[in-house]
């Protein structure tokens, strides 16, 4: 395997980690006003992701950083081509992080509700933007021979990329509800489970449709396999939720998003950003990559750094693995 192919696979793995971990993270934020009937329940929801949400965002930073270092041409064309959606994502993530920290600083219901709105908004915008970005890199942009976008700043906003945005949002909603069923107890857990059961067929429909569109346009024969696995994972998750097996359902959703990512990037390879103007202008792992020396240095650094990050994040989830309920929430007080 060439270093270009290796780093393409590594970047795919980073995006998978981000979609899986930040997927339920965003889902919890989106469901805050739906499942949180009072301040105590909303605090339970926030506390399920409180110890891990910032660590989950590291996967986005690493995915973008690895793309910049390994495939600067890909990074430059994609991120500049979708500049406006990415700017909204960045602002939403900043606001969301501030809201988590500031929400409990003042003992005022109005104060908390205003920051809750920021959390909800900051949880809806990023999956929309990330879904649009990933679909754009798979289905392409109008690029000239120099890798520059042709046309307006909204060339990345099309019906097919909007379908990708809805696909990530729908997955995040279901994944978040399944995570809450796994992490909470009592009445709140049951409401989360029932909501996941009701939402799943509708919420995951855009993801399945996106995979079919990509398969018909760009897919190979072998990418049919992960597509079928993605659908089977979604069906399995729904059936496990119905019989109250939330852990198995959460794992099945993980299989679904993993198979979906393999389908999307498998259809893309060896391109990294197709040109919708002329296939000769498409960016590939070969013409968009860094020098072999740069890739070799990155490989050695990644071989030591990646396991350390995985061990640390795995340890974090293990420490905070227990369920929580309203009984664990102390009274509100002003610091």
VENUR-V710877 format. One record per residue. RES is the residue in three letters. SS is DSSP state (H for helix, E for strand, C for the rest). PSI is psi in degrees with one decimal (none if undefined). Layout:
res: <RES:RES>
ss: <SS:SS>
psi: <PSI:PSI>
This chain:
res: <UNK:UNK:UNK:UNK:UNK:UNK:UNK:UNK:UNK:UNK:UNK:UNK:UNK:UNK:UNK:UNK:UNK:UNK:UNK:UNK:UNK:UNK:UNK:UNK:UNK:UNK:UNK:UNK:UNK:UNK:UNK:UNK:UNK:UNK:UNK:UNK:UNK:UNK:UNK:UNK:UNK:UNK:UNK:UNK:UNK:UNK:UNK:UNK:UNK:UNK:UNK:UNK:UNK:UNK:UNK:UNK:UNK:UNK:UNK:UNK:UNK:UNK:UNK:UNK:UNK:UNK:UNK:UNK:UNK:UNK:UNK:UNK:UNK:UNK:UNK:UNK:UNK:UNK:UNK:UNK:UNK:UNK:UNK:UNK:UNK:UNK:UNK:UNK:UNK:UNK:UNK:UNK:UNK:UNK:UNK:UNK:UNK:UNK:UNK:UNK:UNK:UNK:UNK:UNK:UNK:UNK:UNK:UNK:UNK:UNK:UNK:UNK:UNK:UNK:UNK:UNK:UNK:UNK:UNK:UNK:UNK:UNK:UNK:UNK:UNK:UNK:UNK:UNK:UNK:UNK:UNK:UNK:UNK:UNK:UNK:UNK:UNK:UNK:UNK:UNK:UNK:UNK:UNK:UNK:UNK:UNK:UNK:UNK:UNK:UNK:UNK:UNK:UNK:UNK:UNK:UNK:UNK:UNK:UNK:UNK:UNK:UNK:UNK:UNK:UNK:UNK:UNK:UNK:UNK:UNK:UNK:UNK:UNK:UNK:UNK:UNK:UNK:UNK:UNK:UNK:UNK:UNK:UNK:UNK:UNK:UNK:UNK:UNK:UNK:UNK:UNK:UNK:UNK:UNK:UNK:UNK:UNK:UNK:UNK:UNK:UNK:UNK:UNK:UNK:UNK:UNK:UNK:UNK:UNK:UNK:UNK:UNK:UNK:UNK:UNK:UNK:UNK:UNK:UNK:UNK:UNK:UNK:UNK:UNK:UNK:UNK:UNK:UNK:UNK:UNK:UNK:UNK:UNK:UNK:UNK:UNK:UNK:UNK:UNK:UNK:UNK:UNK:UNK:UNK:UNK:UNK:UNK:UNK:UNK:UNK:UNK:UNK:UNK:UNK:UNK:UNK:UNK:UNK:UNK:UNK:UNK:UNK:UNK:UNK:UNK:UNK:UNK:UNK:UNK:UNK:UNK:UNK:UNK:UNK:UNK:UNK:UNK:UNK:UNK:UNK:UNK:UNK:UNK:UNK:UNK:UNK:UNK:UNK:UNK:UNK:UNK:UNK:UNK:UNK:UNK:UNK:UNK:UNK:UNK:UNK:UNK:UNK:UNK:UNK:UNK:UNK:UNK:UNK:UNK:UNK:UNK:UNK:UNK:UNK:UNK:UNK:UNK:UNK:UNK:UNK:UNK:UNK:UNK:UNK:UNK:UNK:UNK:UNK:UNK:UNK:UNK:UNK:UNK:UNK:UNK>
ss: <C:C:H:H:H:H:H:H:H:H:H:H:H:H:H:H:H:H:H:H:H:H:H:H:H:H:H:H:H:H:C:H:H:H:H:C:C:C:H:H:H:H:H:H:H:H:H:H:H:H:C:C:H:H:H:H:H:H:H:H:H:H:H:H:H:H:H:H:H:H:C:H:H:H:H:H:H:H:H:H:H:C:H:H:H:H:H:H:H:H:H:H:H:H:H:H:H:H:H:H:H:H:C:C:C:C:C:C:H:H:H:H:H:H:H:H:H:H:H:H:H:H:H:H:H:H:H:H:H:H:H:H:H:H:H:H:H:H:H:C:E:C:E:C:C:C:C:C:E:C:C:C:C:C:C:C:C:C:H:H:H:H:H:H:H:H:H:H:H:H:H:H:H:H:H:H:H:H:H:H:H:H:H:E:C:C:H:H:H:H:H:H:H:H:H:H:H:H:H:H:H:H:H:C:H:H:H:H:H:H:H:H:H:H:H:H:H:H:C:C:C:C:H:H:H:H:H:H:H:H:H:H:H:H:H:H:H:H:H:H:H:H:C:C:C:H:H:H:H:H:H:H:H:H:H:H:H:H:H:H:H:H:H:H:H:H:H:H:C:C:E:E:E:C:E:C:C:C:H:H:H:C:E:E:C:C:C:C:C:C:C:H:H:H:H:H:H:H:H:H:H:H:H:H:H:H:H:H:H:H:H:H:H:H:H:H:H:H:H:C:C:C:C:E:C:H:H:H:C:C:C:C:C:C:C>
psi: <130.0:160.6:-32.6:-44.8:-40.5:-46.2:-25.8:-44.4:-38.3:-43.4:-38.7:-41.5:-40.0:-43.3:-37.2:-45.8:-40.2:-45.7:-37.4:-49.6:-47.9:-14.2:-53.9:-29.1:-52.0:-38.2:-41.5:-43.9:-40.6:-32.1:2.0:-47.9:-11.6:-46.4:-23.3:97.0:-22.3:178.7:-37.3:-44.6:-36.3:-34.1:-36.4:-46.8:-46.4:-38.0:-22.3:-30.0:-3.0:-44.5:-9.7:-13.3:-40.0:-34.6:-35.0:-34.6:-18.6:-31.9:-34.5:-42.9:-43.4:-40.8:-45.4:-42.1:-41.1:-37.5:-42.7:-42.4:-40.8:-35.6:72.8:-32.6:-40.3:-48.1:-47.8:-45.6:-43.2:-48.6:-32.0:-32.5:-26.8:41.3:-46.9:-46.9:-38.4:-34.4:-41.1:-39.5:-45.2:-45.6:-39.1:-40.8:-38.2:-48.3:-39.2:-44.2:-41.4:-40.3:-40.5:-38.4:-33.4:-16.4:-42.3:13.8:-20.6:134.4:74.5:127.9:-39.0:-42.8:-49.0:-40.4:-36.1:-43.4:-30.0:-39.8:-37.8:-40.5:-45.7:-48.0:-41.4:-11.4:-20.5:-42.2:-47.3:-46.0:-32.8:-46.9:-41.9:-41.0:-41.7:-41.5:-48.9:-38.0:-34.8:-42.5:-25.6:-42.6:-12.2:168.4:157.4:104.8:142.4:179.6:-17.8:3.7:11.8:145.0:135.9:132.4:-162.4:175.0:-6.8:19.1:-24.2:-9.7:98.9:172.6:-36.8:-35.5:-31.9:-33.1:-39.5:-37.9:-45.2:-33.1:-44.6:-38.5:-45.4:-42.7:-42.5:-40.6:-49.4:-42.2:-39.4:-41.7:-41.0:-38.0:-41.6:-35.5:-30.2:-29.3:-12.1:175.7:167.5:-151.6:-37.2:-41.7:-44.3:-39.4:-39.0:-42.1:-45.9:-37.9:-42.1:-41.6:-44.2:-36.8:-35.1:-50.9:-37.8:-44.1:-32.2:-4.9:-43.0:-36.0:-45.6:-43.2:-40.2:-45.1:-39.0:-43.0:-47.2:-41.2:-42.7:-33.7:-47.3:-10.3:157.6:175.7:-38.7:-24.5:-8.8:-31.1:-54.3:-28.9:-46.0:-38.5:-39.7:-45.3:-42.8:-37.3:-40.0:-43.5:-42.3:-42.5:-43.9:-44.8:-37.4:-35.4:-38.5:-38.2:16.7:40.0:75.9:-36.4:-44.1:-37.4:-42.0:-41.7:-39.5:-36.9:-33.7:-41.3:-39.8:-49.5:-32.9:-46.6:-35.8:-43.5:-41.1:-40.9:-47.5:-52.6:-25.5:-37.9:-28.9:-42.6:139.2:5.0:158.0:-21.3:98.1:151.3:127.4:-3.5:-50.3:125.6:-24.8:-20.1:-1.1:146.2:135.5:173.6:-16.2:-47.4:-4.1:1.3:164.3:-179.4:156.4:-36.5:-44.1:-44.4:-35.4:-43.5:-43.0:-37.2:-43.1:-41.5:-43.8:-33.2:-29.6:-37.1:-40.8:-46.8:-36.8:-42.5:-42.8:-42.0:-44.1:-45.5:-37.0:-40.1:-39.0:-46.0:-33.5:-42.8:-39.8:39.8:-17.5:153.8:153.1:158.5:-178.9:-23.3:-19.8:-4.4:118.0:163.6:151.3:136.7:153.4:125.4:none>
